Amino acid sequence: MSEERTLTARERLRIHLRGARRKTQILRNAGGKVTDDVIRSAALTTNFFDTDEIIIVNRTDCGMMSAPDDAVRDGLEAQVSDLDDADIDPSLPELDLGDADIMDWVKITDDIDEACAAQVKYLEQSSFVPDDVTITGYVYEVESGKLRHPGDRVAEEISERQS
C-alpha cells in the first residue's frame, strides 16, 4: 500500500518544467536572483554549450521573503562580525561591495512579480549572453499551484514580504 503525500512547491515546479524539449541547465540560488555568478554561468552555457533558452522561475512563498531586512543584516553581521571587511567571494578577494549596502548584495524583494521581470531584464541586458538567446520569466504561484508570467496572478492572495 502506498502512502499519499502532498508535493512540495519545488516538486510541483519540476513537474511543470518536465515538458522542456531542450537541454536544461538548472541554476539555483537563494531568492532566485540574477547575480554575477548566474550571469557567469549563463555566459558559459549559452556561448559554449548550445543553450539557447534561459527560463527564470521565482516563486511565491519564498523563504527569502519571510525575513525583515534588519533581521537579515543582524544575522549576517553576527556571522562575519564586520560586514565592511567580509570577503564576498573568497576566490576573488579584490571583489567588494564598494559603497553599496549589504542588503543590495542580498537582494531581498518585496514584490515577486516585479523581481521576476527585473531578473529577465538583467540577463537580456548582459553583454555576456548572446542576443538570440530566449529569456523568459515565470512565477510559480504556490497558492494556486500554477506557473504563470509575472503580473498574471491566479490566486486572489499570494504571500508577500514581511517588512
N, C-alpha and C positions, 0 to 999 in steps of 0.2 A: 504494500500500500504506500503510495507516495504522499508526501506532505505538501500542502499548498502553502505558499508564502507570497508575500507582496514583493513585487520587483522594486528595486531601488531606482531612484531617478537616473543614475548612470546606466543601469541595466536597460531601462526603457529607452534611453537615448541610443544605446548600441543597437537595439532592435530597429529603430527608425533609420539608422545610417547603414544597416546591413546591405541595402539595395545598391550601394555605390558600385559602379561598374569599373572604376579605375583603381589603380594602386592607391592605397590610403596610407598617409603618414599621420599619426596622431601625436600632437604635442599638447601636453597638459601642464598647467601651472595654476597657482592659487589665483582665483578670481577670473581666470580665462582672459588674461590681458596680453596684448601685443607688447612685448618688451624687447630690449636689444637682443636677447637670446632667441626669442621667437623669430625676429627678423633674420638673425644669423641662420637659423635652421631653415626658414623659408627660402632664403637666398641659395643655400646649398642644395636643397631638394628640388627647387624649380630650375636651377641652372645646370645641375649635373646629374639628376636622377629622373628626368622626364615628368616631374609632377606638373600638371597643367591646371590644377584647380586647388584652391585653398578654401576650406569651409571653417568659419569661426562659429563656435557654439558657446554661448553663455547660457546660464540657467537661472531661473528664479529660485528663491530659497537657497541661495548660495551662502555658505558659511562665512565668506568674506564680507557679506553684508550685515552680519549679525553683531559685529563688534564696533563700538563707537571709536572715533579717531583717537581720543585721549587714552582709551584702554590699549589700543594697538601701540601707540607711541610709548606709553609707560612700560608695556611688556617688552618691546624691543630694547628700550633703554636699560631695563633691568637685566636683559640678557648680555648686552655688549658694554655696559657702563657708560660709554661716551659715544653718542651717535655721530658726532663730528669726526671722530678718529676711526670709526669702524670701517673695515675693508668691505666694500660692496661685492667685489669679486676677487677672491684670493689669487686667481690665475692672472689678473690684471691689476696689480696693486696701485698703479697710477690712476685707475678709474675711481673717481669720487663724484659726489653729488654737487660739488661746487657750492653755489648759493641756494640750491634747491632745498626744499624741506623733505625730511624723510618720508612724509606722507605722500609727496609727489612720486617717490620711488615705489611705495607700496601700492598706490593707485586704487584705493577703495572707491567704489562708485555708489552713488545714491539712486541712480536710475538705470536699470539693466538694459532697457531698450536703447537709450542714448549711448550707453557704454558699448554695446554691440555694434551699433552703427559707426561709432568712432574707431573701433578696432579694425573694421573693414577699411575705413579711410586711411588709417595709419599704414596698413600694408599696401594699399593702392598707391600711396604717395612715396613708398620706399623705392629708391633708385636701384636697390639690390634685387627687387622682384620684377621679372620681365612684364612688359605691358600686356602681353597676350595671355597671361595667367588669369583665370576667372577667380574672383574672390567674392564669396558670399557669406553673409552673416545670418545666423538664426538664433532664436531664443528658445530654449527648451523650457516650456511652462510647466513646472512641476504640478501646479494646482489642477491643470486640465489634462496633463499627460500628452500635450501636443507640441510639436516642433513648429515654430512659426517665425515669420520675418519680424524684425524689430518694429514695434508700433502696432502690430496686428493682434492685440490681446484677445484671447478666447475666454479666459476666466474673468468673472466680474471683478475679483480682487486677486492681487498677487502679493507675495511677501515683499516688503520694502525695507530699506535700510533703517536700522535703529540708530538714531543720532544721539 
